[in-house]
Amino acid sequence: QSKPQARVDGSTGVTFADVAGIEIAVEELQELVKYLKNPELFDKMGIKPPHGVLLEGPPGCGKTLVAKAIAGEAGVPFYQMAGSEFVEVLVGVGSARIRDLFKRAKVNKPSVIFIDEIDALATRRQGIFSDKTDDLYNAATQERETTLNQLLIELDGFDTGKGVIFLGATNRKDLLDPALLRPGRFDRKIRIRPPNAKGRLEILQVHARKVKLSESVDLSVFAQNLPGWSGARLAQLLQEAALVAVRNKHKSILQSDVAEAVDRLTVGPKRVALDLG
Ligand code: ATP
């Protein structure tokens, strides 16, 4: 039985400057950062600490990035696990992992706990064992509920573990157990939407800092013409463009290299580059 443990980042090094094109209340995030920097101050002022924050939105649009930026801005450790890592048929394993995760984060508070795909542990999934016996299905369902209960217990006990912020991410909020959404658990919800053209340009600009882009490249052409592309895909585009530029023996990435990269990511490798420029 493997024992996944939270991946810990001493300091994520990610800041809000790395996050682009998301129109969310930065003040709301700043408040969490302020809290993590000085939980005692909130305590002295009688301000109730935030319990959990749910980041909700489609894949690849920056939920993990925002979570890392909160920890990075505050300079506190970041404990990351995926919801699926808590899902085991063996009784008690998931809840033990939850306990262990919160215990470790509390020892090193102030800190941030982040569970990605939280729907995997916080919902009753039906039919996954439909080809197996009912006993197995029931055991899996029961185990998942025990794990969820443990998470609820940990969240309810947050007053005693001041200085820890719990962040969860999902692209299926509709699947979440309503108990998790009650006040005192996920009391804040931040919706992260796919970027619009302006957002896509800002995301491309952030990632352009990491590669060698020719000054002649006009990224707005790509931002305008790639509707529906997520931040993750746009980041991948510039990485691909860098590879194309190397293959084309260019000293820096040219407009035609980015266009060829769009082509490669859209329809796979091609000999003739699409001319978007
Ligand atoms: P998933 O639901 O698939 O876990 P996610 O919403 O958590 O997706 P991230 O893991 O944060 O997405 O994004 C993947 C990568 O894409 C980031 O590390 C970053 O390089 C890039 N990216 C995504 N969104 C943005 C953004 N808004 N600004 C800058 N970069 C972004």
Boltz pocket constraint, residues with backbone or C-beta under 6 A from the ligand:
constraints:
  - pocket:
      binder: B
      contacts: [[A, 18], [A, 19], [A, 20], [A, 21], [A, 22], [A, 57], [A, 58], [A, 59], [A, 60], [A, 61], [A, 62], [A, 63], [A, 64], [A, 65], [A, 66], [A, 116], [A, 169], [A, 171], [A, 203], [A, 206], [A, 230], [A, 231], [A, 232], [A, 233], [A, 235]]
      max_distance: 6.0
